[in-house]
C-alpha cells in the first residue's frame, strides 16, 4: 500500500461494531453484567378509558449489587399520551447486526423502541446521553403506523439484521390479519409490512427466529376485540383464539409451514428459541386447554426438513 493510500484510508470513517454485540450467546454470557434495567409501567385505568390522565412510563431500576440504590427505581420517564398500554419493548439494535447479510454493523444499541398495545403509538427513547434519564427523541403516531404498515395493536420488538421488527395483533381497522411491521435502523421510519406471502396466517402474537437458518416463527393470541378487555368467554368456547405456529422463509418473507398444536388448545404465546444458533428447536407456552383447563409447554423442532411440535409439560389447573 502506498503512503498516499495509507493516508486516504486513515481519513476514512472507522466503522466498528457496538462492543455490546456478540458473535455468539456463549460470549454474551461472559460479558459484564448490566447495571440498569428498564421496565414498563402501565396505567390500567387510562388504558381502559376510565378518565385517569396519567400516561404510562418507563422506569429505570438500579441492578448493580454494589450500588446503595440496588433494586430501587431511580428514575421515571413519562410518555407523551395517556392510554398506550405498554407491554413488550426492545432495543433498536443487537448482535443480529453482525449476521453475514446485515448491512448495519455500525448501528449502536442505544435507543429503546417502546410500542403501545392499545394505542399503536411508538416512542423512541435515547439512552446514550444519560442512561439513567432516557430522552424521548421521536414519537411515531398510530395514524402513520396504520397508513404505512396496515397494522395496529403493537406488541413485541426485536432488532433484526436488516430492520427493527414489531409484531402487531391487528390490522389497520383493528380486526385481522395481524402480522409484523418494520422500522429502519437509522431514522425509525415505518417501512411497511414484513410479510410478502402470508398464506393462511391471520392471528398473530409473538415472533422470533432461527436467524442462521433463515427461519422466522410466529405464534397466535387473538383478534383485538377478543383480548382488549380480558378473555372473551364466547370467543374462548368457540375456539377463536390461536392454536398454531407459523414458520416463515425469513429472506423471502413467505409462509412455509403451519403447525397446529391440537384441538382444544387456545392462546399460543411466548416463543423461546434455543440459545445455540446452530440448533432448530425452541419452546412455546399454550395458555389453556378447553378439555381440563390445563396449560402446556410445547417444543418445536425440525425433522426431515419439516417442522413439528410436541407437548413436553402439562400444568394442571388449580
Secondary structure, 3 states (H helix, E strand, C coil): CCHHHHHHHHHCCCCCCCCCCCCCHHHHHCCCCCCEEEEEECCHHHHCCCCCCCCCEEEEEECCCCCCCCCCEEEEEECCCCCCCEEEEEECCCHHHHCCCCCCCCCCCCEEEEEECCCCCEEEEECCCCCCCCEEEEEECHHHHHHHHCEEEEEEEEECCCCEEEEEEEECCCCCCCEEEEECCCCCCEEEECCCECCCCCCCCCEEEEHHHCEEEECECCCHHHCCCCCCHHHHHCCCCCCEEEEEECCCCEEEEEEECCCCEEEEEEEEECCCCCCCEEEEEEEEECCCCCEEEEEEEEECCEEEEEEEEEECCC
